[in-house]
Amino acid sequence: MTGFVVAGALISSALACQTKPPQTEHGIEGGVTAPAPARVDPAFERDWQRVRAASSSDPGGADVVRAADKLLSRDPPMNLRLAAVQAKVGYAYLHGDDAGAIRMSEEMLATLEAAGGARRVLEPEEFGMVVQLQRLRALARARGGDPQLALSELTALLENGQIPEIDWIAASAMAHERAGQQGEALLAHARWRAKVRDGTAAAVYCQQRIARLFRGLDARTLESLARRVPGTDAGACLLSRAGHTFPPNAPEWVRKCATHTEEATIGVLLPRSGRFAGLADEQLAAVQAAVRVLARRSGDASWSVMWEDSGSDPAQTKLAARRLVERGASMIVGPIAPDGIGAAAESVQGAAELVIPGEGRGEVRGVAPNLEARGEALAAMARARGGQEVVLLRPPTVYGQRVTNGVQAGLEASGAKGLKIIDYPPSTTSFKKILDPIMGALRSGSTVLIIADRLARMELVVRQLGRERVEVDRPESPGLVVMTTGEGVSARALGRGHEILTGVYVAPVAWPSSEAMDFEAEFIAVAGEPPGDQAWLVWRALHSAWSGGGAAQSAQPRASVLRVKDGRLVPVETTATVEVEASASGQAGAIVRPPE
């Protein structure tokens, strides 16, 4: 996987990301290869050699899985089955699929046990394959499974001389941290750091974790931990943090323990694959532009920004969120998929704060007003424009119903009546038959039309109105007041060829803000066009994360109504806004602010 790392305003999109705790020479050297079977049934020799060649060439390559699956499909003898499964477990471990590695290991070990045990079905020289499977299972548990069980398995492996000490220390460090055992995790990471070379990925990783784990530990606790490793660099690191003088020959990393504080790191968890991948280019450009602007504003180049692909399903999102935490992210921007927000929150478990570039979910707040609040804002504007009746066109979807709930609440709050709801299929491309029965009301001059849909589909409605010679209300020429929630707002969607949208009122998910014109200019420099609503959402989320997250999000997002003019969204002569607040039931409600 490739990604990019941002330091201050510097971005390198070609730099490979360290997506999980480092392995092999960088720290966890257990490897994924195992002793070969002592004997190979000639009928399976060719398929086994394919597995062996693929594993030797690249244990993390797709050829490993293909070759192993082909061998397994032929129901090979137990020793070859074990070897093929071990190759697949190694592949899963290298790719961060800890759940898969654990599951396959458990199933294979259970199969061996059911067949009478390894001593009955394997040659003595083949026991190493079983040990390797147990070792990989313990490493996968330490990184992504039950941390307490991992610690127990790791200790057993160490006592039996079946795991290199560096593997045991490194995996124990991760397991202790995931189990919430801060002191043990700190000591293990310090011991791990003492055993790896300066400048390696493991050295950087360990120092990041040590800096974080120092937080909240007093001198007495640090001294107690250091007494368990007397005369070592790990002990000297902890003692120097506790205020002791470090040895004159102490390495540089030990000296830094006395003063080093955790670097502020933001993780970006947005889709580069899956059903939301179409947003990736705009979001990436927004991240690049936002970081440059925020670094200039703050004069702080110590922030680093890391990217992980949130993918297309909650399982991938959960894994990506955990990787960002492992790499040191204290704030995470994303994800955007509603079903991924809960998965990410479960994965980080308070180790990092999520800032959602969109609506929040549950206890996780976002930077966008919710759909209900946007519907209320449109209703408030409809009343401000003197609408006696509101016609709401909507698809009969969750989206349409949520907007409807907001519009109804807004109208009820102002004492208005006369809401007419008309459903249409979500795939509708021609609105003539839908509009014909209500054309009289739309021509009356007292009706407001609200369309709960994306900007592109709303435009189809406006174009059909134009064919019926019903003009949209504009400051210079009165007409039908048309409003929309309008997802997908952008300069391209509002610009040349879309002049018919001039005058439409929009309650967008995000919009240009006067205090962020430098972001807009930077985005244009990166992408060649002004930012759309998705870019503005990323800007707001990164700005919140850069500002510390919690404090910046204490004020709930507000919904605003703007108007299309000259290909842009601009403030209207009468402004209606809605502030979201929690109701007694814990659900999001809204307070309608009267026009100023």
C-alpha positions, 0 to 999 in steps of 0.5 A, spaced: 500 500 500 502 506 498 500 513 501 503 519 503 506 523 509 505 530 511 510 534 515 507 541 516 506 543 509 510 538 505 507 532 502 510 526 498 504 522 495 509 517 493 512 515 500 510 508 502 506 508 509 508 503 514 501 500 515 502 496 521 508 495 527 514 493 523 516 486 522 523 482 520 529 486 521 525 492 524 522 488 530 518 482 529 522 477 525 518 470 526 517 470 519 512 466 515 515 461 512 516 454 516 520 447 515 518 444 509 514 437 510 519 431 511 515 427 505 511 429 500 506 424 496 508 424 489 501 425 487 501 432 490 509 434 488 507 439 483 502 443 487 506 443 493 512 446 489 508 451 487 506 453 494 513 453 496 516 457 490 511 462 491 512 463 499 519 463 498 519 468 492 514 473 496 510 470 502 505 476 501 504 475 494 497 473 491 500 467 488 501 464 495 494 464 496 492 461 489 497 456 490 495 454 497 488 453 495 489 449 489 493 444 493 488 444 499 482 443 493 485 436 492 484 434 499 492 433 500 495 429 506 495 432 513 502 434 513 501 438 506 495 441 508 498 444 514 504 447 510 498 450 505 494 453 511 501 455 514 502 459 508 495 462 507 496 464 515 503 467 513 499 471 508 494 473 512 498 476 517 503 480 513 497 483 510 494 485 517 488 480 517 489 478 524 482 475 525 483 471 518 490 468 521 487 467 528 481 463 525 485 459 520 490 457 525 485 455 530 481 451 525 488 447 522 490 446 530 483 443 531 484 439 525 490 436 527 488 434 534 481 431 531 486 426 527 490 424 534 495 430 535 501 432 531 505 426 534 501 421 530 500 424 524 506 428 523 514 426 522 518 429 528 522 433 523 515 436 521 513 439 528 516 445 526 510 447 522 506 446 528 510 451 532 510 456 526 503 456 526 502 457 534 507 463 533 503 466 528 497 465 531 500 468 538 503 474 534 496 475 530 492 475 537 497 480 540 496 485 534 489 484 533 486 479 537 485 477 545 491 481 548 491 477 554 490 470 551 496 473 546 500 474 552 499 467 555 501 464 548 507 468 547 510 466 554 509 459 553 512 460 546 518 463 550 519 458 555 519 453 550 524 456 546 520 457 540 520 464 539 525 469 538 526 474 544 525 480 539 518 477 537 516 476 544 518 483 546 515 486 540 508 482 540 508 483 548 509 490 547 503 491 543 499 486 547 500 490 553 498 496 550 492 493 547 490 490 554 490 497 557 496 495 561 500 502 560 506 501 565 507 494 562 507 496 555 511 502 556 517 497 559 516 492 553 516 498 548 523 501 551 526 494 551 524 493 544 527 500 542 533 498 545 534 492 541 533 495 534 537 499 530 537 507 530 533 509 524 529 503 522 522 503 522 521 499 528 526 505 532 521 510 529 515 506 531 517 504 538 519 512 540 512 514 538 509 509 542 514 510 548 512 518 548 505 516 548 505 511 554 509 516 558 503 520 559 500 520 566 505 516 569 509 519 575 516 518 577 515 513 582 512 508 577 517 509 572 522 508 577 519 501 579 519 499 572 526 501 571 528 496 577 526 490 573 531 492 567 537 494 571 543 497 567 539 497 561 538 502 556 530 501 557 531 502 564 535 508 563 530 511 558 525 510 564 529 513 569 531 519 565 524 521 564 523 520 572 528 526 573 534 521 573 541 523 570 542 518 564 549 515 563 554 519 560 554 513 554 547 513 553 545 513 546 541 519 543 534 515 543 535 514 551 537 522 552 531 524 548 526 520 553 527 525 558 524 531 554 521 527 548 513 529 548 508 525 543 508 528 536 501 530 534 499 526 529 493 526 524 490 520 521 486 520 515 481 515 514 477 516 507 476 511 501 480 510 496 477 504 494 470 501 494 463 504 493 465 511 495 472 511 491 469 516 486 470 522 492 477 520 493 481 525 488 477 531 491 478 528 498 486 527 497 486 534 494 482 537 500 487 534 505 493 537 501 490 544 501 488 544 508 494 541 511 498 547 507 494 552 509 493 550 517 501 549 517 502 556 515 496 559 519 499 556 525 506 556 524 507 549 526 510 544 522 510 538 527 504 535 525 504 529 521 498 526 517 498 519 515 493 516 510 489 509 510 484 507 505 477 506 509 475 501 503 468 499 502 466 495 508 466 496 516 471 490 516 476 494 512 474 500 515 476 497 522 482 494 520 485 501 517 483 505 523 487 500 528 493 501 523 492 509 524 492 508 531 498 503 531 502 508 527 501 514 532 495 517 530 491 521 536 486 524 531 483 521 525 479 524 520 474 519 517 470 515 515 465 517 511 460 511 510 455 511 516 456 503 517 464 505 518 463 510 523 461 505 528 466 500 526 472 505 526 470 507 533 470 500 536 477 499 533 480 505 536 476 505 543 478 511 545 486 511 543 484 516 538 479 521 537 474 521 530 472 527 527 467 525 521 467 529 515 460 529 514 454 527 519 456 524 526 453 518 528 452 516 536 457 519 540 461 520 534 460 527 532 461 530 525 462 537 522 456 537 518 449 538 520 444 533 519 439 532 514 433 533 519 437 540 521 437 542 513 430 540 512 428 545 518 432 550 515 429 550 508 422 550 512 424 556 516 426 559 509 420 557 506 416 561 511 421 567 511 419 567 503 411 567 505 410 560 502 403 558 504 404 551 502 410 547 501 410 541 496 416 536 498 418 532 492 422 526 495 424 519 493 421 514 498 428 512 501 431 513 508 434 520 505 427 522 503 424 521 510 429 524 514 429 531 510 421 530 511 422 529 518 426 536 518 421 540 514 415 537 518 418 539 524 420 546 522 413 548 519 410 545 526 415 550 530 413 556 526 405 554 526 405 553 518 400 548 515 399 545 508 405 540 507 404 536 501 409 530 500 410 527 493 414 521 492 418 519 486 422 512 484 429 514 486 431 512 479 427 517 476 430 521 470 423 524 467 419 528 472 413 531 467 408 525 469 410 527 477 409 535 476 403 535 471 398 534 477 401 539 481 402 545 476 397 549 478 399 549 485 406 551 483 404 556 478 400 560 484 405 564 487 404 562 494 407 555 493 414 553 495 417 547 492 422 543 496 426 537 493 430 532 497 435 529 493 442 530 490 443 536 486 444 533 479 437 530 480 434 536 483 436 539 476 432 535 472 426 537 476 428 545 474 429 543 467 422 540 467 419 546 470 422 550 465 419 546 459 412 548 462 414 555 462 415 556 470 421 560 472 425 559 478 424 565 483 430 570 482 432 577 485 431 580 479 425 576 476 419 573 481 417 566 480 417 559 483 421 559 490 425 552 489 429 549 495 433 543 495 438 539 500 442 538 494 448 533 495 454 534 490 454 541 490 461 544 486 463 549 481 462 544 476 455 542 478 453 549 478 457 553 473 457 553 465 451 549 462 447 549 469 445 557 469 438 554 470 439 553 477 440 560 478 436 563 484 435 556 487 436 555 495 440 550 497 441 547 504 448 544 503 452 539 507 458 544 506 459 550 503 464 556 502 466 560 508 469 566 509 474 565 514 477 559 509 478 563 502 486 561 503 483 554 503 479 555 497 485 558 493 490 553 495 485 547 493 484 551 486 492 551 486 492 543 487 486 541 483 485 546 478 477 548 480 474 551 486 472 546 492 466 542 492 462 540 498 466 534 499 472 538 499 469 543 504 467 537 509 475 535 509 477 542 510 472 542 516 474 536 519 482 537 518 481 544 521 477 541 527 483 535 528 488 541 527 485 545 533 485 539 538 478 536 536 474 536 542 474 543 543 473 545 536 467 540 536 464 543 542 459 547 538 454 543 534 454 544 526 449 549 524 445 548 517 444 554 513 441 556 507 444 559 501 442 561 494 445 559 487 448 565 483 453 566 478 455 559 479 456 559 486 453 558 493 452 565 496 449 568 502 441 570 501 438 577 503 434 573 508 438 568 512 435 562 516 439 557 520 438 551 524 443 549 530 443 542 532 442 540 539 441 533 543 433 532 545 431 529 552 431 522 548 438 523 546 436 524 539 438 530 534 433 536 534 434 543 532 432 550 534 430 554 528 433 561 528 429 567 525 431 571 519 435 577 521 
